[in-house]
Amino acid sequence: MNLDRENMRKIRQLILFTIIVLIALWNYAIILGAVRYALGIIFPFILGGGIAFVLNVPMCFLEELIFYNKKLKDKKIANRLARPVSLVLTIVIVIGVVVLVMFVVIPELTRTLMSLGRTIQIFIPEAQRFLEDLFTNNSDMRAWLNSLDLNVDTIMRNAMEFFQNGAGNVLNSTMSAIGSIVSGVTTFVIAFVFACYILLQKEKLRVQVKKVLDAFLKPERVEWVTEVCSLTAKTFSNFLAGQCLEALILGGMFFVVMTIFSMPYTLLISVLIAFTALIPIFGAFIGCIVGAFLILMVDPLQALGFVIMFLVLQQIEGNMIYPKVVGKSVGLPSIWVLAAVTVGGSLMGVIGMLVFIPIVSVIYALFRASVYKRLKKKKILAETEESRKPEAETATKD
């Protein structure tokens, strides 16, 4: 090995990198604490970036719909007003949807909770009598049911004692809860202001980021980073729009069918299923469990009918609506969608289920492009396509 100046410099860099890695492994607890502290500081800006990305989808739609059409004659005024007016309209629409849902759901939820207590008091004795009638000929089962002592007054008294014992802990943690609420509101306000700045200045920010990349990276690397960022933004936007549209369609289907069959808690369960359907694959089943429990307290037969109805509508939604609305938007096979939801849910909970599908879709697209590029270099892809042509021609003749 020639120990010239360049090689000596590389050896020094390798030794320094090894020392840094060893120190980091030796003091990993301190480093993790520092990383956690740094993430806590920049978290409002990360949250602001996420809010900006979500709001950018309807804002771009409004810009194209209102300002960038052929009917407008004064393009200068349109270009000047397009961004701020579209942002204000987007914020108003989002706040309006949230307020509307709250005004619709909260009164319905209050009535449901008030009636649920009365329903449970009626349901428990009826369930006990039903089980007694069911196991009349079974003396051992009847004796076990009689020994349960399902006294409604006792159950309610135990529940009240539980809440009274927990009231002291709640009062002790009131100050910490208020501090957490104030901190959360402050974080959200900072994130929201940062998101508005990003949306109003996104072209300028894009140019600045491009200049930084051009300054520190090679042209081919800049092109690759730009393509990956563009693919990521497009995939996330399509997934977000498709998932919201699919949730609205599923909630509307449940509302119509439950109204036709005169099922209880129609509006509440439909809205709940629409919200839980935002979680891919598993979300709607959460709404099904809650809805079936609520209906079970009123009418067990209707609860069974609701479960059957849910399975039918879920099959229609999964086989006809979801592939067309969401499946094509991410371009990911169903087996990898299931894997992404499972891994994302185990790592980051509900947020992971939502985020990991577009992330895995981007990785899948990049890996697929890399595989095809390597196959073309090795001339394997061309040979494979040529070998398939005779088979296709034979199948056509047959």
Stockholm file with secondary structure:
# STOCKHOLM 1.0

chainA/1-398         MNLDRENMRKIRQLILFTIIVLIALWNYAIILGAVRYALGIIFPFILGGGIAFVLNVPMCFLEELIFYNKKLKDKKIANRLARPVSLVLTIVIVIGVVVLVMFVVIPELTRTLMSLGRTIQIFIPEAQRFLEDLFTNNSDMRAWLNSLDLNVDTIMRNAMEFFQNGAGNVLNSTMSAIGSIVSGVTTFVIAFVFACYILLQKEKLRVQVKKVLDAFLKPERVEWVTEVCSLTAKTFSNFLAGQCLEALILGGMFFVVMTIFSMPYTLLISVLIAFTALIPIFGAFIGCIVGAFLILMVDPLQALGFVIMFLVLQQIEGNMIYPKVVGKSVGLPSIWVLAAVTVGGSLMGVIGMLVFIPIVSVIYALFRASVYKRLKKKKILAETEESRKPEAETATKD
#=GR chainA/1-398 SS CCCCHHHHHHHHHHHHHHHHHHHHHHTHHHHHHHHHHHHHHHHHHHHHHHHHHHHHHHHHHHIIIIISSTTCCCHHHHHHHHHHHHHHHHHHHHHHHHHHHHHHHHHHHHHHHHHHHHHHHHHHHHHHHHHHHHTTTCHHHHHHHHHHCCCHHHHHHHHHHHHHHHHHHHHHTHHHHHHHHHHHHHHHHHHHHHHHHHHHTHHHHHHHHHHHHHHHSCHHHHHHHHHHHHHHHHHHHHHHHHHHHHHHHHHHHHHHHHHHTTCTTHHHHHHHHHHHTTSTTTHHHHHHHHHHHHHHTTCHHHHHHHHHHHHHHHHHIIIIIHIIIIIHHHTCCHHHHHHHHHHHHHHHHHHHHHHHHHHHHHHHHHHHHHHHHHHHHTTHHHHHHHHHHHHHHHHHHC
#=GC SS_cons         CCCCHHHHHHHHHHHHHHHHHHHHHHTHHHHHHHHHHHHHHHHHHHHHHHHHHHHHHHHHHHIIIIISSTTCCCHHHHHHHHHHHHHHHHHHHHHHHHHHHHHHHHHHHHHHHHHHHHHHHHHHHHHHHHHHHHTTTCHHHHHHHHHHCCCHHHHHHHHHHHHHHHHHHHHHTHHHHHHHHHHHHHHHHHHHHHHHHHHHTHHHHHHHHHHHHHHHSCHHHHHHHHHHHHHHHHHHHHHHHHHHHHHHHHHHHHHHHHHHTTCTTHHHHHHHHHHHTTSTTTHHHHHHHHHHHHHHTTCHHHHHHHHHHHHHHHHHIIIIIHIIIIIHHHTCCHHHHHHHHHHHHHHHHHHHHHHHHHHHHHHHHHHHHHHHHHHHHTTHHHHHHHHHHHHHHHHHHC
//
